[in-house]
Amino acid sequence: MNAPPTFRGRRVLVVGLARSGKAATELLLAEGAHVVAYDRDAGLATDLEIGRLRGLGVEVHLGDEEDELLKGTDLLVKSPGVPGETTLVAGARSRGIPVWSEIELGARLLPNPILGVTGTNGKTTTAELLGTIFRAAGQPVEVAGNVGRPLTSLAGSTAKSTWVVCELSSFQLEDVEQLRPRIGVLLNLEPDHLDRHGTFEWYVDAKLRMFEQQTEDDTAVLPRGFGSVPGAARRVEFRWDDPLPSEPRIPGTHNRENAAAATGAARAAGIDDHAIAEALRTFAGVPHRIELVAEVDGVRYVNDSKATNAAAARRALASFPDAGLHVILGGRGKAEAYDELAAAFKPQDHAYLIGEAAGELAEALTAAGVPYVVAGDLDAAVTAAAAAAAASDVVLLSPACASFDQFEDFEARGDTFRRLVQELG
């Protein structure tokens, strides 16, 4: 195992000051680094957390990127939301300055065994289910990464024997070098984030970097029949129809697939089937992922705001084979086609379109003969869907798009949906 790096006296530039960037900044300060922090959002000047970081001695810069910030820099730590082509990141690479993701920084400083979970869809559900499994077995565990606690926030505060289940996005895996999960789980791979990665091949390459440093002492948990992955880990395969210690509480074929992956990973970590079965029976899922919000006049309202790509929305539609669906779609697209999504609608289903991608979605739905309403925003979509839905139908928010055209994030979109439904009731 590589020795942890020494940061005392080194100048480190942290780019991006959302949740993970702030956590990385605090960890580097604790390690004795001279930290320079940058974010393009000048509005953060009034953020109390930014003020606190300045009070701790962080040199904070906001607004336009300044190439001068790279002078004397020994390392750049990049938040996941920061693209690699930005001026500072590209400038660092051209100068030979190492660029790490926040995940790489955390992995280098944490002595804990890491169980990494990646894939296009199902990461959060599987990571949280694994946390539930470890707790059912009486094993200390932390769940961190893409949604939840930043990995760097655990350094220095978590016992060395504690397993860390880490959800890993392609954005976080772009800039890892020594990350070595003792167990790595790949759930699935379908086109996503092509607006950032450019091609599906580059997206896949980013995802598979999770396995590169694994040795023969480690485990790679993969979909049955998946091709080779980097590294030397032993291989464990899963499929949605695998026998499980118990049937999962959460519905949908895709969630049974997530449960099969979690079961394989938990067994690789030495957890017995009794604890796995207990967790599968009790785990109720996570917010914004096929979350039943309410039933009003016999109509179920389901929040699947985390479905930010077409593949995730298709899985949500397949979870309700016997119900008439009123599906709210749209937001900011990710440069992917919607033909397969449109083909997944049943004859009795309807769509309600919002956001920037409404036009592209309308084209695909028209070609497939799916009736739709261009609602514009979520409030109008919920109103229209509620008026059209009959008892036993499902109004499903499963946008197939990112939220950033109309909302801060998918959580804000899901929370708004929840509020609108509660007002109906």
Buried (B, 14 or more C-beta within 10 A) or exposed (E): EEEEBEBEEBBBBBBBBBBBBBBBBBBBBBBEBBBBBBBBEEEBEEBEEBEEBEEEEBBBBBEEBEEEBBEEBBBBBBBBBBBBEBBBBEBBBEEEBBBBBBBBBBBBBBEBBBBBBBBBBBBBBBBBBBBBBBBBBEBEBBBBBBBBBBBBBBBEEBEEEBBBBBBBBBBBBBBBBEBBBBBBBBBBBBBBBBEBBEEBEBBBBBBBBBBBBBEEEBBBBBBEEBEEBBBEBEEBBBEBEBEBBBEBBBEBEBBBBBBBBBBBBBBBBEBEBEBBBBBBEEBEBBBBBBBEBBEBEEBBBBBBBBBBBBBBBBBBBEBBEEBBBBBBBBBBBBEBEBBBBBBBBEEEBBBBBBBBBBEBBBEBBEEBEBEBBBBBEBBBBBBBBBEBBEEEBBBBBBBBBBBBBBBEBBBBBBBBBBEBBEEBE
